[in-house]
Amino acid sequence: MTKILIVDDEPLIAELLQDRLEAEGFEVVTQHNGLDALQTMLTLRPDLVISDLMMPSMGGVPMLTAMQENAYLADTPVILMSGRPEDDVPQDCRNYKAFLRKPMKLDDVVETVQRVTAGG
């Protein structure tokens, strides 16, 4: 079963995504900031991370940077999501697989997750 870690400081969004992705057959865990997410990644070893860009404690950009610098996490695919435009993501953090602009449709999230987990 594909393991997905959702990282979003808005619990309602994380819960909606979790419910929908679990209904699609994915195993889903949530965290609400990048720091807690990194700790979870080291034990869970997710197949995919879906992360908000702007969060307290550690946002998506520093989390992506930390993932790039960790041999165990560097190859973990990431889908970024944000209410801000994709152009706001720094150039040195452009190693994510897909970008979703909030608000997004749950069907679009499922389609993107299926594409990324299939290697697309």
C-alpha positions as CSV (number, residue, x, y, z in Angstrom):
1,M,0.0,0.0,0.0
2,T,1.3,3.4,-0.9
3,K,2.2,5.5,2.1
4,I,1.5,9.3,1.9
5,L,2.4,12.0,4.4
6,I,0.3,15.1,4.3
7,V,1.8,18.2,5.8
8,D,-0.5,21.2,6.3
9,D,-1.0,23.6,9.2
10,E,-4.8,23.8,8.4
11,P,-6.2,20.6,10.1
12,L,-9.4,20.7,8.0
13,I,-7.5,20.6,4.8
14,A,-5.3,17.8,6.0
15,E,-8.3,15.8,7.2
16,L,-10.2,16.3,3.9
17,L,-7.2,15.1,1.9
18,Q,-6.6,12.2,4.3
19,D,-10.2,11.0,4.1
20,R,-10.3,11.2,0.3
21,L,-6.9,9.6,-0.3
22,E,-7.7,6.8,2.2
23,A,-11.0,6.2,0.3
24,E,-8.8,5.7,-2.8
25,G,-6.8,3.0,-1.1
26,F,-3.7,5.0,0.2
27,E,-2.3,4.8,3.7
28,V,-2.2,8.4,4.9
29,V,-0.5,10.1,7.9
30,T,-0.8,13.8,8.6
31,Q,1.5,16.4,10.3
32,H,1.0,20.1,10.8
33,N,4.5,21.6,10.3
34,G,7.7,20.7,8.5
35,L,9.7,19.9,11.6
36,D,7.3,17.3,12.8
37,A,6.9,16.0,9.2
38,L,10.7,15.4,8.9
39,Q,10.7,13.4,12.1
40,T,7.8,11.3,10.8
41,M,9.4,10.8,7.4
42,L,12.5,9.2,9.0
43,T,10.3,6.5,10.7
44,L,7.4,6.2,8.2
45,R,9.5,6.4,5.0
46,P,6.5,7.6,2.9
47,D,6.2,6.9,-0.8
48,L,4.9,10.5,-1.3
49,V,4.8,13.8,0.6
50,I,2.1,16.3,0.0
51,S,3.0,19.6,1.7
52,D,1.7,23.1,2.1
53,L,4.2,25.8,1.3
54,M,3.6,28.2,4.1
55,M,3.5,26.8,7.6
56,P,4.7,27.7,11.1
57,S,7.7,26.0,12.9
58,M,9.1,25.0,9.5
59,G,7.4,25.7,6.2
60,G,7.5,23.8,3.0
61,V,10.7,25.4,1.6
62,P,13.0,24.7,4.5
63,M,11.4,21.2,4.7
64,L,12.2,20.5,1.1
65,T,15.8,21.8,1.6
66,A,16.2,19.5,4.6
67,M,14.8,16.6,2.5
68,Q,17.3,17.3,-0.3
69,E,20.2,17.2,2.2
70,N,19.2,13.9,3.7
71,A,20.2,10.7,1.9
72,Y,17.2,8.8,3.1
73,L,14.7,11.5,2.0
74,A,16.2,13.1,-1.1
75,D,14.4,10.8,-3.5
76,T,11.0,11.0,-1.8
77,P,8.6,12.7,-4.3
78,V,6.8,15.8,-3.1
79,I,3.6,17.5,-4.2
80,L,3.6,21.1,-3.1
81,M,0.3,23.0,-2.5
82,S,-0.2,26.7,-1.8
83,G,-2.6,29.6,-2.2
84,R,0.3,31.5,-3.5
85,P,1.5,31.2,-7.2
86,E,4.1,28.6,-8.1
87,D,6.5,31.4,-9.0
88,D,6.8,32.1,-5.2
89,V,8.7,28.8,-4.8
90,P,12.4,29.6,-4.7
91,Q,14.4,28.2,-7.6
92,D,16.6,26.1,-5.4
93,C,13.5,24.2,-4.1
94,R,12.1,23.2,-7.5
95,N,12.7,19.5,-7.1
96,Y,9.1,18.7,-6.3
97,K,7.0,16.6,-8.7
98,A,3.8,18.7,-8.9
99,F,2.3,21.9,-7.7
100,L,-1.4,22.3,-6.7
101,R,-2.8,25.8,-6.3
102,K,-5.3,26.2,-3.3
103,P,-8.2,26.0,-3.3
104,M,-8.0,22.8,-5.3
105,K,-10.6,20.1,-6.2
106,L,-10.2,16.8,-4.4
107,D,-10.4,15.0,-7.8
108,D,-7.4,17.0,-9.0
109,V,-5.5,16.0,-5.9
110,V,-6.3,12.3,-6.5
111,E,-5.4,12.5,-10.2
112,T,-2.0,14.2,-9.3
113,V,-1.2,11.7,-6.6
114,Q,-2.0,8.8,-9.0
115,R,0.2,10.3,-11.7
116,V,3.1,11.0,-9.3
117,T,3.0,7.6,-7.6
118,A,2.8,5.9,-11.0
119,G,6.1,7.6,-11.9
120,G,4.7,10.3,-14.1
